[in-house]
């Protein structure tokens, strides 16, 4: 009989070789990265193209264009399009992030050939009906007003704006920005991005050669002329900015504390990521133990590294009562200073290594999750063995490496500080 008084033995998580995707090129030159795995007859198609905020001259334009692509084509109304996707039991969405526009479809393999023509039609013939544009603009105005009432949202937006003051990465949207958007502006953005820029496709699930062939017969026949789009070098603030903004009626204050950081293609990225995990990157981190468990200032505090293709940032974020803001900032700075001066104990380092290795291997159990990592490799221009290098770095990192990362990158004199509440 199993003796439940004794915990089972624990063993180090071994390195897992990252699965290699297959590459197919459609007739029009679109690259299709395929991760075929699993027994379920399902697929995920993710089409990524140059339609993110960095390709837009106006705040809110990229996101509004992506949203309105779902509102009708030359031959189908919004209701008809949604009914068609629903009829085939598919989930779909069109979104724009800072760098990319993404069209995502989850569905059953037996409906693949029925869903692809709908995707192709939207990419070529999204019509942006005037009444849908006005309706969506008003919805987004109201959503934006509500978002700015949240201290956490306001702090995050203003923090990024302070880091990248003259760059789309730092551009935020307020309700009045939607006054500059209309049907003509949105159509022009669609024509210059989604309709003309050649995308990259990531297809995962239980994928067959017949599906690849049909992908070529549909999306592979679209003519993308891909005019050149210039992407400026990322500009960061020359001096750290410290902002405290009162928000009437707020019970809590949202803290954002950090600075510009590195992208995934930087040689220090792996060690930086481990250092961040020790400080505030998981539930057992030092910030959590100090500020949440010991001091009781917050329900949660974390640090994170946000890497983008052109650069990134590192930030500590938490929500606390107003009277605890200064004490919380003092504890954050104290933990950073300790990390810069003292070596991480071997037991703590082993826990962090096991956490990172376990989390990573747990993300390789499904084709959809693997495809997400393949997408990162391709869109960020990383080495094919990027995630093998990542595992090697986790297993081989030493306490001295973490101290060096903290000393080299977490300069307290260069930290930006935003408090809203």
C-alpha positions as CSV (number, residue, x, y, z in Angstrom):
1,X,0.0,0.0,0.0
2,X,1.2,3.5,-0.8
3,X,2.5,5.4,2.2
4,X,1.1,8.9,1.8
5,X,3.2,10.2,4.7
6,X,6.3,10.2,2.5
7,X,6.6,12.4,-0.5
8,X,7.6,10.7,-3.8
9,X,11.2,11.2,-4.8
10,X,12.0,14.2,-6.9
11,X,14.4,14.2,-9.9
12,X,15.9,17.0,-12.0
13,X,14.0,17.7,-15.2
14,X,16.1,16.5,-18.1
15,X,16.6,18.5,-21.3
16,X,14.0,17.9,-24.0
17,X,15.0,18.3,-27.6
18,X,12.8,21.0,-29.1
19,X,10.7,19.5,-32.0
20,X,11.6,20.7,-35.5
21,X,8.7,22.0,-37.6
22,X,8.5,21.4,-41.3
23,X,8.5,24.2,-43.8
24,X,6.3,24.5,-46.8
25,X,6.3,27.3,-49.4
26,X,3.0,28.1,-51.1
27,X,2.8,29.1,-54.8
28,X,2.8,32.8,-53.9
29,X,5.8,32.5,-51.7
30,X,4.1,32.3,-48.3
31,X,6.0,30.3,-45.8
32,X,4.0,27.8,-43.8
33,X,5.6,26.3,-40.7
34,X,3.9,23.1,-39.7
35,X,3.9,21.3,-36.3
36,X,2.0,18.1,-36.8
37,X,1.4,16.1,-33.6
38,X,-1.3,14.5,-31.5
39,X,-4.2,12.2,-32.3
40,X,-7.1,14.7,-32.2
41,X,-8.5,15.7,-35.6
42,X,-8.1,19.4,-34.9
43,X,-6.0,22.3,-36.3
44,X,-4.9,25.8,-35.4
45,X,-4.0,28.2,-38.2
46,X,-2.2,31.4,-37.2
47,X,-1.5,33.9,-40.0
48,X,0.9,36.7,-38.9
49,X,1.6,39.8,-41.0
50,X,3.0,43.3,-40.9
51,X,-0.1,45.0,-39.5
52,X,0.8,45.9,-35.9
53,X,0.9,49.3,-34.2
54,X,4.5,50.0,-35.5
55,X,3.0,49.9,-39.1
56,X,0.3,52.4,-38.2
57,X,0.6,56.3,-38.1
58,X,-2.3,56.7,-35.7
59,X,-3.1,55.5,-32.2
60,X,-5.8,52.8,-32.2
61,X,-5.8,52.3,-36.0
62,X,-4.1,48.9,-36.1
63,X,-6.4,47.4,-33.5
64,X,-9.5,49.0,-35.0
65,X,-8.7,47.7,-38.5
66,X,-8.2,44.1,-37.2
67,X,-11.4,44.2,-35.3
68,X,-13.4,45.6,-38.2
69,X,-12.1,42.9,-40.6
70,X,-14.7,40.7,-38.9
71,X,-17.5,43.0,-39.8
72,X,-18.3,42.1,-43.4
73,X,-16.9,41.5,-46.8
74,X,-17.9,42.4,-50.3
75,X,-20.3,39.5,-50.4
76,X,-21.1,38.6,-46.7
77,X,-22.4,40.6,-43.8
78,X,-20.9,40.4,-40.3
79,X,-23.8,38.3,-39.2
80,X,-23.3,35.8,-42.1
81,X,-19.6,35.5,-41.5
82,X,-20.0,34.8,-37.8
83,X,-22.8,32.3,-38.6
84,X,-20.5,30.5,-41.0
85,X,-17.7,30.1,-38.5
86,X,-20.2,29.1,-35.8
87,X,-21.8,26.5,-38.1
88,X,-18.4,24.8,-38.5
89,X,-17.7,24.9,-34.8
90,X,-14.6,27.1,-35.2
91,X,-13.1,29.8,-33.0
92,X,-11.5,32.7,-34.8
93,X,-10.1,36.1,-34.1
94,X,-8.2,38.9,-35.7
95,X,-6.0,41.1,-33.6
96,X,-3.1,43.6,-33.8
97,X,-0.3,43.7,-31.3
98,X,2.6,46.2,-31.2
99,X,4.5,44.3,-34.0
100,X,2.1,42.0,-35.8
101,X,-1.4,41.5,-37.1
102,X,-2.6,38.0,-36.4
103,X,-5.5,36.0,-37.9
104,X,-6.2,32.9,-35.8
105,X,-8.6,30.0,-36.5
106,X,-9.1,26.9,-34.4
107,X,-11.2,24.2,-35.9
108,X,-11.9,20.5,-36.7
109,X,-9.9,19.0,-39.6
110,X,-13.1,17.8,-41.3
111,X,-14.1,21.5,-41.8
112,X,-10.6,22.8,-42.9
113,X,-11.7,23.0,-46.5
114,X,-14.8,24.9,-45.6
115,X,-13.1,27.4,-43.3
116,X,-10.1,28.4,-45.5
117,X,-12.2,30.2,-48.2
118,X,-13.7,32.3,-45.5
119,X,-10.2,33.3,-44.3
120,X,-9.2,34.0,-47.9
121,X,-12.3,36.2,-48.5
122,X,-11.7,38.3,-45.4
123,X,-8.0,38.9,-46.3
124,X,-8.9,40.1,-49.7
125,X,-12.4,41.6,-49.5
126,X,-13.0,43.0,-46.0
127,X,-15.3,45.9,-46.8
128,X,-15.6,48.0,-43.5
129,X,-19.3,49.0,-43.9
130,X,-19.9,52.5,-42.7
131,X,-22.5,51.6,-40.1
132,X,-20.2,48.9,-38.7
133,X,-17.3,51.3,-38.5
134,X,-19.3,53.9,-36.5
135,X,-20.7,51.2,-34.2
136,X,-17.2,49.7,-33.5
137,X,-15.7,53.2,-33.0
138,X,-18.2,54.0,-30.3
139,X,-17.8,50.7,-28.6
140,X,-14.0,51.2,-28.5
141,X,-14.4,54.8,-27.2
142,X,-16.4,53.5,-24.2
143,X,-14.1,50.6,-23.6
144,X,-11.1,52.9,-23.6
145,X,-12.8,55.3,-21.1
146,X,-13.5,52.4,-18.8
147,X,-10.0,51.0,-19.1
148,X,-8.5,54.4,-18.1
149,X,-10.5,54.3,-14.9
150,X,-8.5,51.3,-13.8
151,X,-5.3,52.3,-12.1
152,X,-3.4,49.2,-13.3
153,X,-4.2,50.0,-16.9
154,X,-3.3,53.6,-16.6
155,X,0.0,52.8,-14.8
156,X,1.0,50.2,-17.5
157,X,0.2,52.5,-20.4
158,X,2.0,55.5,-18.9
159,X,5.0,53.4,-17.9
160,X,5.5,52.2,-21.5
161,X,4.9,55.7,-22.8
162,X,7.7,57.0,-20.5
163,X,10.1,54.4,-21.7
164,X,9.5,54.9,-25.4
165,X,8.2,58.5,-25.7
166,X,8.7,59.0,-29.4
167,X,7.9,55.4,-30.6
168,X,4.8,53.4,-31.4
169,X,5.9,51.0,-28.6
170,X,5.1,53.9,-26.2
171,X,2.0,55.2,-27.9
172,X,-1.3,54.7,-26.0
173,X,-4.9,55.3,-27.0
174,X,-7.4,57.6,-25.4
175,X,-11.1,57.9,-26.3
176,X,-10.6,61.1,-28.4
177,X,-8.1,59.3,-30.7
178,X,-11.0,57.4,-32.3
179,X,-12.3,60.8,-33.7
180,X,-9.4,60.7,-36.2
181,X,-10.4,57.3,-37.5
182,X,-13.1,56.7,-40.2
183,X,-14.0,54.3,-42.9
184,X,-11.5,55.8,-45.4
185,X,-8.5,55.8,-43.0
186,X,-9.2,52.2,-41.9
187,X,-9.6,50.9,-45.4
188,X,-6.3,52.6,-46.4
189,X,-4.5,50.9,-43.5
190,X,-6.0,47.5,-44.5
191,X,-5.0,47.9,-48.1
192,X,-1.4,48.8,-47.1
193,X,-1.0,46.0,-44.5
194,X,-3.3,43.0,-44.4
195,X,-4.2,43.0,-48.1
196,X,-0.7,43.7,-49.5
197,X,1.9,42.3,-47.0
198,X,2.8,38.7,-47.5
199,X,2.1,36.8,-44.2
200,X,3.8,33.9,-42.5
201,X,1.5,31.0,-41.6
202,X,1.9,28.6,-38.6
203,X,-0.3,25.5,-38.9
204,X,-0.5,23.0,-36.1
205,X,-2.5,20.0,-34.9
206,X,-2.9,16.7,-36.8
207,X,-1.9,18.1,-40.2
208,X,-2.0,16.2,-43.5
209,X,-0.5,16.8,-46.9
210,X,-4.0,17.3,-48.3
211,X,-4.4,20.3,-45.9
212,X,-1.2,21.8,-47.1
213,X,-2.3,21.3,-50.7
214,X,-5.7,23.0,-50.0
215,X,-3.9,25.8,-48.2
216,X,-1.9,26.4,-51.4
217,X,-5.2,26.3,-53.5
218,X,-6.7,29.1,-51.4
219,X,-4.3,31.4,-49.5
220,X,-1.5,30.4,-51.8
221,X,-3.3,32.0,-54.8
222,X,-3.6,35.5,-53.2
223,X,-1.3,38.1,-54.8
224,X,0.6,40.0,-52.1
225,X,2.7,42.7,-53.6
226,X,4.4,43.4,-50.2
227,X,5.5,47.0,-50.6
228,X,8.5,48.0,-48.5
229,X,7.6,49.2,-45.0
230,X,10.3,51.0,-43.0
231,X,10.6,50.2,-39.3
232,X,12.4,52.8,-37.3
233,X,15.0,52.0,-34.7
234,X,13.5,51.8,-31.2
235,X,14.0,55.1,-29.3
236,X,14.1,55.1,-25.5
237,X,13.9,57.9,-23.0
238,X,17.2,59.6,-22.3
239,X,16.5,60.1,-18.6
240,X,14.4,58.1,-16.1
241,X,11.0,59.6,-15.5
242,X,9.2,59.4,-12.1
243,X,5.4,60.0,-12.2
244,X,2.9,60.0,-9.4
245,X,-0.7,60.6,-10.5
246,X,-3.7,60.9,-8.1
247,X,-6.9,59.2,-9.1
248,X,-9.9,60.3,-7.1
249,X,-11.8,57.5,-5.5
250,X,-9.1,54.9,-5.9
251,X,-8.6,52.5,-3.0
252,X,-5.3,51.1,-4.3
253,X,-2.3,52.5,-6.1
254,X,-0.7,50.7,-9.0
255,X,3.1,50.6,-9.1
256,X,5.2,50.1,-12.3
257,X,9.0,50.2,-11.7
258,X,11.5,49.3,-14.4
259,X,13.6,50.3,-17.4
260,X,14.3,49.5,-21.1
261,X,15.7,46.0,-21.5
262,X,16.9,43.5,-24.1
263,X,15.2,41.4,-26.8
264,X,15.4,37.6,-27.2
265,X,18.3,37.8,-29.7
266,X,20.6,39.4,-27.2
267,X,23.4,37.1,-25.9
268,X,22.4,37.8,-22.3
269,X,18.7,37.0,-22.7
270,X,18.8,33.6,-21.2
271,X,20.7,34.6,-18.0
272,X,18.6,37.8,-17.7
273,X,15.4,35.6,-17.8
274,X,16.7,33.4,-15.0
275,X,17.7,36.4,-12.9
276,X,14.2,37.8,-13.4
277,X,12.6,34.6,-12.3
278,X,14.6,34.6,-9.0
279,X,13.6,38.2,-8.3
280,X,9.9,38.2,-9.3
281,X,9.1,35.8,-12.1
282,X,7.2,33.0,-10.3
283,X,5.1,32.5,-7.3
284,X,8.0,31.5,-5.0
285,X,10.1,34.5,-6.0
286,X,11.8,36.9,-3.6
287,X,9.4,39.8,-4.3
288,X,6.4,37.5,-3.6
289,X,7.9,36.2,-0.3
290,X,8.9,39.6,0.9
291,X,6.1,42.0,-0.2
292,X,3.1,39.6,-0.3
293,X,3.9,36.9,2.3
294,X,6.1,38.8,4.9
295,X,4.8,42.4,4.6
296,X,1.2,41.6,3.4
297,X,1.2,44.8,1.2
298,X,-0.4,43.1,-1.8
299,X,-2.1,40.0,-3.1
300,X,0.5,39.7,-5.8
301,X,3.7,41.3,-7.1
302,X,5.8,40.2,-10.0
303,X,8.7,41.2,-12.3
304,X,8.7,40.4,-16.0
305,X,10.8,40.8,-19.0
306,X,8.8,41.9,-22.1
307,X,11.0,41.2,-25.1
308,X,9.9,42.6,-28.5
309,X,11.8,42.2,-31.9
310,X,13.1,45.8,-31.7
311,X,13.9,45.8,-28.0
312,X,12.0,45.4,-24.7
313,X,11.6,46.4,-21.1
314,X,11.7,45.0,-17.6
315,X,9.1,45.9,-15.0
316,X,8.0,45.2,-11.5
317,X,4.2,45.6,-11.1
318,X,1.9,45.5,-8.1
319,X,-1.2,47.1,-6.6
320,X,-1.0,48.2,-2.9
321,X,-2.9,50.5,-0.6
322,X,-1.8,54.2,-1.0
323,X,-0.1,54.3,2.4
324,X,2.1,51.4,1.5
325,X,3.5,52.8,-1.8
326,X,6.8,54.1,-0.5
327,X,7.4,51.1,1.7
328,X,6.7,48.8,-1.2
329,X,9.2,50.7,-3.4
330,X,11.8,50.5,-0.7
331,X,11.4,46.7,-0.5
332,X,11.6,46.3,-4.3
333,X,14.9,48.3,-4.3
334,X,16.2,46.3,-1.3
335,X,15.6,43.0,-3.1
336,X,17.3,44.3,-6.2
337,X,20.3,45.5,-4.2
338,X,20.6,42.1,-2.4
339,X,20.6,40.3,-5.8
340,X,23.3,42.6,-7.1
341,X,25.6,42.0,-4.1
342,X,25.0,38.5,-2.8
343,X,25.1,35.1,-4.5
344,X,21.9,33.2,-4.8
345,X,22.0,30.1,-2.4
346,X,22.4,26.9,-4.3
347,X,19.1,25.4,-3.0
348,X,17.2,28.4,-4.2
349,X,18.9,28.3,-7.5
350,X,18.1,24.6,-8.0
351,X,14.4,25.3,-7.2
352,X,14.3,28.1,-9.9
353,X,16.1,25.8,-12.4
354,X,13.6,23.0,-11.8
355,X,10.7,25.5,-12.1
356,X,11.9,26.8,-15.4
357,X,12.7,23.4,-16.9
358,X,9.4,22.0,-15.7
359,X,7.4,24.9,-17.1
360,X,9.2,24.7,-20.4
361,X,8.8,20.9,-20.9
362,X,5.1,21.3,-19.8
363,X,4.6,23.6,-22.8
364,X,5.8,21.0,-25.3
365,X,2.9,18.6,-24.8
366,X,0.6,19.9,-27.5
367,X,1.2,20.9,-31.1
368,X,-0.5,24.3,-30.6
369,X,1.9,25.2,-27.8
370,X,5.0,24.1,-29.8
371,X,3.7,26.2,-32.8
372,X,3.6,29.3,-30.5
373,X,7.3,28.8,-29.8
374,X,8.1,28.2,-33.5
375,X,6.2,31.5,-34.2
376,X,8.5,33.3,-31.7
377,X,11.6,31.9,-33.4
378,X,10.5,32.9,-36.9
379,X,9.1,36.4,-36.2
380,X,11.9,37.4,-33.9
381,X,14.6,36.0,-36.3
382,X,16.1,33.6,-33.7
383,X,18.3,30.6,-34.2
384,X,16.4,27.3,-34.9
385,X,17.9,25.8,-31.7
386,X,17.0,28.8,-29.6
387,X,15.0,26.7,-27.1
388,X,17.7,24.1,-26.9
389,X,20.1,26.9,-26.0
390,X,17.6,28.1,-23.5
391,X,17.5,24.8,-21.7
392,X,21.3,24.5,-21.7
393,X,21.6,28.0,-20.2
394,X,19.1,27.2,-17.4
395,X,21.0,24.0,-16.5
396,X,24.4,25.6,-16.6
397,X,23.8,29.0,-15.0
398,X,25.8,29.8,-11.9
399,X,25.0,32.1,-9.0
400,X,27.7,34.5,-10.2
401,X,25.9,34.8,-13.5
402,X,22.7,36.0,-11.8
403,X,24.6,38.5,-9.7
404,X,26.3,39.8,-12.8
405,X,23.0,40.2,-14.6
406,X,21.4,42.1,-11.7
407,X,24.5,44.4,-11.4
408,X,24.8,45.1,-15.1
409,X,21.1,45.6,-16.0
410,X,19.1,46.6,-12.9
411,X,20.6,50.0,-12.3
412,X,18.4,51.7,-9.7
413,X,19.5,55.2,-10.9
414,X,18.0,54.5,-14.3
415,X,14.7,53.0,-13.2
416,X,11.4,54.6,-14.3
417,X,8.7,54.9,-11.7
418,X,5.0,55.3,-12.3
419,X,2.4,55.3,-9.5
420,X,-1.3,55.8,-10.3
421,X,-4.0,55.8,-7.6
